[in-house]
C-alpha cells in the first residue's frame, strides 16, 4: 500500500506512548499522530480520517465517536 493514501477507519482507540493506537475489526492496528485532545476518547469506538504517513501511521485529520 503506497504512502500518502487517505483512510477512513472505525475501531477502538487504545492508549499508547507516544502514539495512541486504533485497533480495527480485522485485528490490525494503526498508530495515530493526533493531538493530545483525542485522549478523552481512549477506550471508545471512534471514526478516524487521516493520511498514511508511514507503514502503520496515520496523520489524523478528524477523530470522533463512532
LOFI-276208 format. One record per residue: residue in one letter; x, y, z of N, C-alpha, C in turn. Coordinates in steps of 0.05 Angstrom, whole numbers, padded with zeros to 5 digits, always signed. Layout:
N
aXYZXYZXYZ;...
***
This chain:
66
x+00017-00024+00000+00000+00000+00000+00018+00025+00000;x+00014+00043-00018+00031+00067-00020+00026+00086+00002;x+00047+00101+00009+00045+00122+00029+00028+00145+00019;x+00017+00160+00037+00003+00184+00029-00026+00180+00021;x-00036+00155+00024-00064+00149+00017-00082+00158+00040;x-00106+00166+00033-00126+00176+00053-00142+00152+00062;x-00148+00151+00088-00163+00129+00100-00185+00139+00118;x-00207+00125+00119-00228+00129+00138-00233+00103+00152;x-00227+00101+00178-00228+00076+00193-00245+00078+00217;x-00256+00056+00226-00271+00054+00251-00259+00032+00267;x-00254+00038+00293-00243+00019+00311-00243+00029+00340;x-00229+00015+00357-00227+00022+00385-00201+00037+00389;x-00202+00060+00403-00179+00076+00408-00166+00066+00434;x-00140+00059+00432-00125+00049+00455-00103+00069+00462;x-00096+00069+00488-00075+00086+00497-00048+00076+00487;x-00028+00092+00487-00002+00085+00478+00017+00108+00482;x+00043+00103+00482+00062+00124+00486+00085+00120+00467;x+00090+00139+00450+00080+00166+00449+00055+00169+00432;x+00046+00147+00418+00023+00149+00400-00001+00134+00411;x-00025+00144+00406-00049+00128+00411-00051+00108+00388;x-00066+00087+00393-00068+00065+00373-00097+00060+00367;x-00103+00055+00342-00130+00048+00333-00130+00019+00326;x-00146+00003+00340-00149-00026+00333-00175-00029+00317;x-00172-00039+00292-00195-00042+00274-00206-00070+00276;x-00230-00075+00265-00244-00100+00268-00228-00125+00258;x-00212-00122+00237-00197-00145+00227-00172-00152+00244;x-00169-00137+00266-00146-00142+00284-00122-00125+00278;x-00122-00110+00257-00100-00092+00250-00099-00068+00269;x-00076-00057+00271-00072-00033+00288-00057-00011+00273;x-00066+00013+00278-00053+00037+00266-00044+00055+00289;x-00019+00065+00287-00010+00086+00305-00022+00112+00294;x-00031+00129+00313-00044+00154+00304-00027+00178+00313;x-00022+00196+00295-00009+00221+00301-00032+00242+00304;x-00041+00244+00329-00064+00262+00334-00058+00278+00359;x-00073+00300+00362-00068+00317+00385-00075+00303+00411;x-00063+00312+00433-00070+00301+00459-00099+00303+00466;x-00113+00322+00453-00141+00326+00459-00158+00301+00452;x-00147+00283+00436-00162+00258+00429-00161+00238+00452;x-00145+00242+00472-00142+00223+00494-00168+00217+00509;x-00186+00236+00509-00211+00231+00523-00229+00209+00510;x-00221+00202+00485-00236+00181+00471-00224+00153+00474;x-00203+00150+00490-00190+00124+00494-00210+00105+00506;x-00211+00081+00494-00229+00060+00503-00256+00061+00488;x-00260+00081+00471-00285+00083+00457-00282+00075+00428;x-00305+00069+00415-00305+00063+00386-00305+00090+00372;x-00286+00094+00354-00283+00120+00341-00281+00117+00310;x-00286+00139+00296-00282+00141+00268-00259+00160+00264;x-00239+00151+00248-00215+00167+00243-00212+00172+00213;x-00206+00196+00206-00200+00203+00179-00172+00215+00179;x-00154+00204+00162-00127+00213+00161-00112+00204+00137;x-00087+00213+00136-00069+00206+00113-00047+00189+00123;x-00041+00168+00109-00019+00150+00116+00007+00164+00113;x+00024+00163+00134+00050+00176+00133+00073+00157+00138;x+00067+00132+00145+00087+00112+00150+00073+00085+00147;x+00088+00063+00150+00076+00036+00147+00050+00033+00162;x+00050+00040+00188+00026+00036+00205+00018+00062+00219;x+00024+00085+00207+00019+00111+00219-00001+00127+00202;x-00020+00139+00216-00039+00157+00203-00036+00185+00216;x-00034+00205+00199-00035+00233+00208-00064+00240+00209;x-00076+00244+00233-00104+00247+00237-00113+00275+00228;x-00134+00275+00211-00147+00300+00204-00172+00304+00221;x-00186+00282+00227-00210+00283+00243-00214+00257+00258;x-00222+00260+00284-00228+00237+00300-00253+00243+00316;x-00272+00224+00317-00298+00229+00330-00309+00203+00339;x-00327+00203+00359-00340+00178+00368-00356+00166+00344;x-00355+00140+00342-00370+00126+00320-00397+00118+00329;
***
